[in-house]
Amino acid sequence: LIDFGATRVAGLQEMTNTDAEHYSCGPRGAALYSAPETMLGEPGSWLADQFSLGVITYQLLTGRLPFGAEVPKIRNRSQQRRLTYQSARPYREDVPMWVDDALARALHPEPHRRYPALSEFLHDLRQPGADWQSRHRPPLMERHPVAFWQSVSALLLLALLATLAFD
């Protein structure tokens, strides 16, 4: 999928001052898929591309846009900071939590808070990342059901012995 309104050829010979002014006057391409920083006149980067990929992924999963129609309305930094990610889980309960967390990070309104590499985003879409697993550790019953029930049985045995000792 290519939006030719968002493309440009940059080279030493092709780039003139008038071209540079043309490209800095505002966002190019589909505004609903553009990163918030491009609405403020910042040049696009691979982090903006990551944002756009996140919007497309979110829309493919939910049929909605993660920020509604708010991104094209951004005119200053405070509006950019007020953007709030809408979780995909209310629209699709079958979306794993780690996928929703990956989308939230790739779609962060501030570019420096997004993934440092696109490969990390793609990895986290496929399986839970190490940082997600450390923050969302499943309970002992799910991790080691046998150990959990052995512990419960041992506690019940101690409680039984304690009640028998007092009788």
N, C-alpha and C positions, 0 to 999 in steps of 0.2 A: 504494500500500500504506500503510495507516494503522493504527497500533496505538492505539486510543482509550484504552488504559490509560496512554499516555504523553502525553496531551494535557491542556491546561488553558487556561482563558480568564483572562487577567490584565488587569485594568483597575482604575481607582481605586475604583469602586463594588463590583466583584465580589471583590476580594482583601481578606480579613479575616485577622486574626492566626491564627485556627484553620486557615484554608486554607493559610497560609504554613507553619505547623507540619506540616500534612499533607504538603505537597510536599517539605519538607526532611527528612522522616524516612527516606528511602531512595529507591532508584531506582524510576522508574515505567516501565512497559512491559516488553518482553521483555529480561530481564537478559543473555542471551547476545549481544544486539546493542547493549547500552548501553556507553557509554564508561567506562573505568576510574575516572575522577574522580567519576562519579555514584555509584559504589559507596562512595565515601568521604564522601558527603553533600553534595558540591558541587552547585550548581544546574546544570542542563543549559544548554548554549549552542549556538551554531551549530557550534562545534568538536566538540561531542559528536554533533551531527547528522552532521558529516563522518565521524566515526568509524563511526557506525551505517551510513552509506551505504557506507563502505569494507568493513565486514563483509558487507553484503548482496552487494556486487560480488564480493568474494573467494569467498563461498559459491556464487554463481551460476557462477563460473568453475571452481571446484574441487570443489564438493559438500561442502566441509569448512569449519570455522571457523578463522580465523587464529590464535587462541590456545587452541583447544580449548574446554574448559569452565572455564578458569582465571579469566576476568574476573569472574564473579559471586562468586568466593571472596575477592576483594580486601577487606582490612580495614584496611590501612595503606599508607603511601607506599613502604615498602621492597618490599612485595609488588607494588605497581604498577610500580616500577622493574625488577623481575625478569621482567616479562612479555617474552617474546621472540617477535618476528614469525617465523612459519614461512613461508618462501618458497612461492609458488604454483607455481613451476617444477617441483618434483619430482612434482606431481600433474598438471600440464598443461605439457608441454614446449613446446607451441605458443604459450604466453603470452609475448609479447615481454618482454625484460628491463626495458624502460622502464615497461611496465605494472606489473610486479612492484615496481619501485622506487616508482612512484606510489602503489600500494597500501600499501607499507611506510610511506611518509610519512604518508598519510591515517590509517593505523592506529597511529600512534606512541602509546604509552601516556601520554606527557606532552603535554598539549594545545598548549603553546607550540611544540612541534616539528612540528606538523601544518601543512598549507597555510594561508597567511594569508587566502586567499580560495577559496571553493568552485570558482570558475571556473578557477583554476589547476589544481586537481585534475582537473577534467573535461577541460581542455586536455591535460594530461599523460597521460590515459587514451587520448586519440585519437592522439597523436604524441609523439615524444620531446621533452622540454623542453630549453631551451638549457643549463641546468645539467647535465642528464643527458648531453647530447652532449659537453660540455666534459670530463666525467669519463670518458666511454666513447668515446673517439675511435677509429674503426676504423684498422687498420694501413694503411700506404701502399699495399700491394698491393690492398686493397679500395677505397680512395679513388681512386687513380690507377694502375690496372694497367699502362697504357702507360709511364708514367714509371718505375714500379718495374722493369719488364723492360728498359727502356733503361739504367737504372742498373746492373742486374746484368750486362747485355751489356758496358757500358763497363768495369766492374771486371774481367770475364773477359778483355777485350781488353788491359787494362793488365797483367794477370797473364801473358798469353801473350807480350806484348812483353818483359816483364821476364825471362821464361825464355829467350826467343830471344837477348836481349842478353847473358846470362851464358853461353850455349853457344858 
